[in-house]
Amino acid sequence: MTSLSEPYGLHLAEPGDTLVVGLGNPILGDDGVGWRAIDELDELEHDEASLQQACVGGVSLMELLVGYRRAIIVDAIIDPDDVPGSVWCRPLSAVETRVASHLDSTHDAPLPAAIEAGRAMGADLPTDIEVVGIVIERGDVFGEALSDDVAAAVPVAAAAVVGALRSQHPASPQGEPVHA
């Protein structure tokens, strides 16, 4: 049977040292930017981490992280105080999950709570989780195309992931803006 995800280049990762997961929905315009960043990393033939694309949040996202020492999550962020196409990198603990649609969920647990519950049940979860956020204006418009500002941010976000992978230190608690 053919997977519905094949047209979008879904990359299934094997548990190992580091997982980079691009979140979003590739048919909801700018919300699919996390998937596009993974596509960009795949084109760079980046071999320092396992790559995966997912349309999940909360407990399901926590389950994807089991078995990894480190995780970098790339996600669309709706922040009215920032310009669409802006990119930043922060530790998960410094991200307001309400602005990151896939790190929070009205039908599930926010990712930090899911991780806490998973650890309490003995799951082997990463201690180093960073978020590369790409600011979008809205993520509820059907279509596969990204807006111009968000499309221009894809290589910047991919470069931020590569920089985070090569860094031995997690992002600063305040998060660092990433510039083109």
Secondary structure in CASP SS format (residue, H / E / C, confidence):
PFRMAT SS
TARGET T0000
AUTHOR 0000-0000-0000
METHOD secondary structure of the structure
MODEL  1
M C 1.00
T C 1.00
S C 1.00
L C 1.00
S C 1.00
E H 1.00
P H 1.00
Y H 1.00
G C 1.00
L C 1.00
H C 1.00
L C 1.00
A C 1.00
E C 1.00
P C 1.00
G C 1.00
D C 1.00
T E 1.00
L E 1.00
V E 1.00
V E 1.00
G E 1.00
L E 1.00
G C 1.00
N C 1.00
P C 1.00
I C 1.00
L E 1.00
G H 1.00
D H 1.00
D H 1.00
G H 1.00
V H 1.00
G H 1.00
W H 1.00
R H 1.00
A H 1.00
I H 1.00
D H 1.00
E H 1.00
L H 1.00
D H 1.00
E H 1.00
L C 1.00
E C 1.00
H C 1.00
D C 1.00
E C 1.00
A C 1.00
S E 1.00
L E 1.00
Q E 1.00
Q E 1.00
A E 1.00
C C 1.00
V C 1.00
G C 1.00
G H 1.00
V H 1.00
S H 1.00
L H 1.00
M H 1.00
E H 1.00
L H 1.00
L H 1.00
V C 1.00
G C 1.00
Y C 1.00
R C 1.00
R E 1.00
A E 1.00
I E 1.00
I E 1.00
V E 1.00
D E 1.00
A E 1.00
I E 1.00
I E 1.00
D C 1.00
P C 1.00
D C 1.00
D C 1.00
V C 1.00
P C 1.00
G C 1.00
S C 1.00
V E 1.00
W E 1.00
C E 1.00
R E 1.00
P E 1.00
L H 1.00
S H 1.00
A H 1.00
V C 1.00
E C 1.00
T H 1.00
R H 1.00
V H 1.00
A E 1.00
S C 1.00
H C 1.00
L C 1.00
D C 1.00
S C 1.00
T C 1.00
H C 1.00
D C 1.00
A C 1.00
P C 1.00
L H 1.00
P H 1.00
A H 1.00
A H 1.00
I H 1.00
E H 1.00
A H 1.00
G H 1.00
R H 1.00
A H 1.00
M C 1.00
G C 1.00
A C 1.00
D C 1.00
L C 1.00
P C 1.00
T C 1.00
D E 1.00
I E 1.00
E E 1.00
V E 1.00
V E 1.00
G E 1.00
I E 1.00
V E 1.00
I E 1.00
E C 1.00
R C 1.00
G C 1.00
D C 1.00
V C 1.00
F C 1.00
G E 1.00
E C 1.00
A C 1.00
L C 1.00
S C 1.00
D H 1.00
D H 1.00
V H 1.00
A H 1.00
A H 1.00
A H 1.00
V H 1.00
P H 1.00
V H 1.00
A H 1.00
A H 1.00
A H 1.00
A H 1.00
V H 1.00
V H 1.00
G H 1.00
A H 1.00
L H 1.00
R H 1.00
S C 1.00
Q C 1.00
H C 1.00
P C 1.00
A C 1.00
S C 1.00
P C 1.00
Q C 1.00
G C 1.00
E E 1.00
P E 1.00
V E 1.00
H C 1.00
A C 1.00
END
